[in-house]
Amino acid sequence: MNDTPTLIASDHDDRLDKLLAPKITVNGKTIDKNALRLELQNHPAESIEDAAFSAARGLVLQELLIQQAQKAGLIQADAEVAANDREDLISELLNKEIPAQNASEEECRRYYDANGEKFCSPPLMEVRHILLPAAPDALEDREIAKANAESVLEKLTFNPEDFGPLAEQFSACPSREQGGSLGQVSKGQTVEEFERQLFNLPEGLAQLPIATRYGYHVVYVDHKVEGETVPYEAARQKIANYLGERNHRRALSNFLQRLVREADIQGIELGDVDENLM
């Protein structure tokens, strides 16, 4: 089922007519109202006003690019371009104006050195926990859960061998049946706020409870295998692909902004223009 609001309903016709009333021109070329109505279906939005603006902006950029293709000699200056041919012509223009933006070896190395954490496999943890439950918006319950977690933690500080029995007695997690064991945990298997603290812990009993949306967790790390760093040579191609795509997006954004700055556009204020509008 599509939950996108229907934007061109009969009760919206009057509003739509008013929105389409202003004449929009690009270097003297008028944006066709019928084309604008058709373009609306490609711009779902929460309001008809937002959809109409997005559609108009899209057609203005298309027209700018078609005119640029004419200037570049890809088609005759007075040629009309059918709607189903516009995409191919714009692609041809962009391939001509914005060649592949390959990343240099220096750029790749610099990115690798500055983003070391992205090239390190996450640690693998063998973990037990005791969950003292409390809903995130129940402030009084959370204070009680925190106090109970601290009390359990104090007991375990002196008698860590009691973790299993205490988990069975107090934990609200089904893992209490296995002495609180979560087994081996890697990133992405638990909620973000738990992982953010968990993977920084050393082996042994955590000194403080971990707060999450579910309550407070008393945690014991039985075993931790540190992640390994991926060598530069193994990561280089992936980095080059990413940087090349990023450089291309920037070049496209700069190209669109230049076309807009140099154009005479009447009837609409485009606002910020970037590659995402393509």
N, C-alpha and C positions, 0 to 999 in steps of 0.2 A: 504494500500500500504506500502510495506517495503522499507524504505529509506536507509537501510544499504548497503554500497557499496559492489558490487560483487567482491570477492577477487580472485576467481579461474577462471578467464576468459582466453580465449585462448591467448590473447596478454600478459598475465602475466606468461605464462608457463615457459619461459626462466628465468625470475626473480625468480620464485618459485623454479625451479630446482637448481639454484645457492644458494638460501637460505637453501635448504634442503641437499645440498652437504656435509657440514661438518658432520662427524660422531659423534654422541652423545652417550656416554656410562654412565651407572650408576652402579658403583661397578663392572665394566667389562661387564655388560649387555647392548647390543646395542639397542637403540630406533629404532624401525622399521619405515622405511620411508613411507611405505604405511599407517601405523597407524597414522603417523604424518599428512599425507595428509587428512585422514578422520577427524582427530581432528580439523583441520582448521575451519570446519563449525561451531564448537562450540565456536569460538573466533572471532566474528565480530569486525572489527577495521577499522580505516580510511585508513590504508595502509596495503599492503600485508606483509611488513616487520614486522609491529607490530603484525599482526595476527599470522605469523609464529613463532615469538618469544613466544607469549602467549601460543600457542598450544604446542610448544616444552617444555616450562616450566611446563605446566600442565601434560604432559606425564612423565616428569622426576619425579615430585612429586608422581604421581600414581605409578611409578615403585618403588620408595623408600618405599612407603607404602605397596606395595605387598611384597617386600623383607622383610619388617619388620614383616608382617603377617607370612611369612615363618619362620622367626626366633622365633616368638612367638608360633609356633606349630599349627597355625590355618590351614595350608596346608603343604604338603610335600615340602621339600626344592627344589626339582627339578620339581615340578608340574607346568604346564602351566595353566594360568587362562584365560578363554575366556573373550572377551571384555564385554559381557553382564553380567558376574559374578563379575567383578571387583568392581563395586559400593557396592554390598552386602558384599563382603569380606572386603573392606576398612571400611565400617560402623561397621562391627563386630570388627575389630581391634581397631577403635577409641573408641568404647564402652568399650573395655577391658582396653585400655591404659589411657583413659581420662574419669574416672567416673564422675557422676553428681557433679557439683561444687556448692553445696548448700551454700548460704550466711548465716552467723551467725547472731544471734540477735544483737550482738554488731555492726556488719557491717551495718545492716539495720537501726538501730537507728542513727548511725553516718551519714549515707547518708541522712536520713530524716532531721536531725538537720542542715546539711550543705547546703541543697537545699530546704529551706522553701518555696521559691517562686513557686516551681513546685507543691506544695501541697496546693495552695491557689486558689480558684476559682476566675476568673477575675471579676472586678467590672462591674456593669451595669450602663450605662450613658444615660441620656435623654438630647439630645444635639440639639442646633441650630447653623447654621453657615452661613457665607457669603463668597462666593468664588470669589476672584479677580483673573481672569485667566491669566496664562502665561505658555508657553511651557518650559520644563526644560533646553533646549539649547538656548533659546532666552534671553540673558542676559539683554539687554536693556528693553525688555518687563517685565522681572521679577523685575527690579528696579522700574519700573512704578507701577506694581501691588503691590509691597511691600509698596510704598509710599501711594497708594490709600487705602490699607488695614489699614495702620497706621492712615490715615485721618478719615476713617470710625470708627476706634476704639476710636479715640479721641472724636468723636461726641457721641458715645455710653457711654463713661465714664460719660458724663454729663446728657445724656438722654437715659438710657437703654431701656425705653419703646418704642423707635423708631426702635428697632431691626427688627421687621417685615417689616415696610415700607422700610427700608434701604436694607434689603435682596431682596425685590421685585424690588427695583430700580437698585441695583448694582450686585447681585449675578449671576454667570454664571451657577449655579447648578439648576436643575429642582425643588429642594426643595424651591426655592424662592416663588413658588406658595402657599406654606404652611408657609410662614414667615421664611423660612430657616430651618424648623424643619427636623431633620434626624430621629426623633423618638427615640426609645431605641436602643442603640448601645452597642454591646459586642465585645470582641476580635475576629478578623477574618472577620469582616463585612466590614471594610474599609482598605485602603492601610496602609502598615506597618509604613511608616514615619508619618502618621497622628495619628495612634494609639499610637505610642511610646510616643508622647507628650500628647495626649488627656487624657490617663488614669492616668496621674500624676496630672491632674488639679483638683483644688477644685471646688465646686459649685460657679456659678457666671460668670462674664465676664472675659475671659482670658486676661492677661495683655499685651501679645504680640501675633501677628499673627503667625499661624502655617504654615510653608513652606512645600509644597509637590510637587510632579511632576506636579500637575495641576495648581499650582500657590500659592496664600496666602489665608489662611482661618482666618476670624474673628470668634471666637467661644464663645458661651455662654452655660455653663453647667447648665441646669435647675434643674437636680436632679442626685445624685450619690449614688448608693448603693455599699458599699465596699464589696469586695470578702470575702469569709469565708475560714478559714484554715481547711483543711481536717485533722482530728485527726490521730495520728500515727497508731492506731489500724486499722483504715479503709484503710490506705495506705500500711500497712506492707506487705501484700501478693504480691501486685504489685511491691513493692521495691525488695522483695526477688526474684521474677521471673526475674526482670531486672538484679540484681546483679549476680544471678546464671548464666544467659546467658552470661553476660560480663566476669565472671570468666572462663566460659567454653571456650570462644573465646580466652582469654589470654593463657589458658592452651594448647589449640590446636596450637596457634601460636608458643609457646615455644617448643612444641613437634616437629613441622615441622622444626623449626630452628635447633634443636638438630640433627635431621636426616640429614639435609643438611650439617651441620658442620662435622659430622662423616663420611660422604660418600665421595667416590672418583668419582667425576662428571667431565667428560671430554667433551669438544666440546660446552659448553654453560656456560655463567656467569649468574646465576639466579637472582642476585640482591636481593632486599628485599623480604622476604618470610613471609606471614602472613596467617591468617585463611581465608581471603577473596578469596584466590586462590583456596579454596576448593569449 
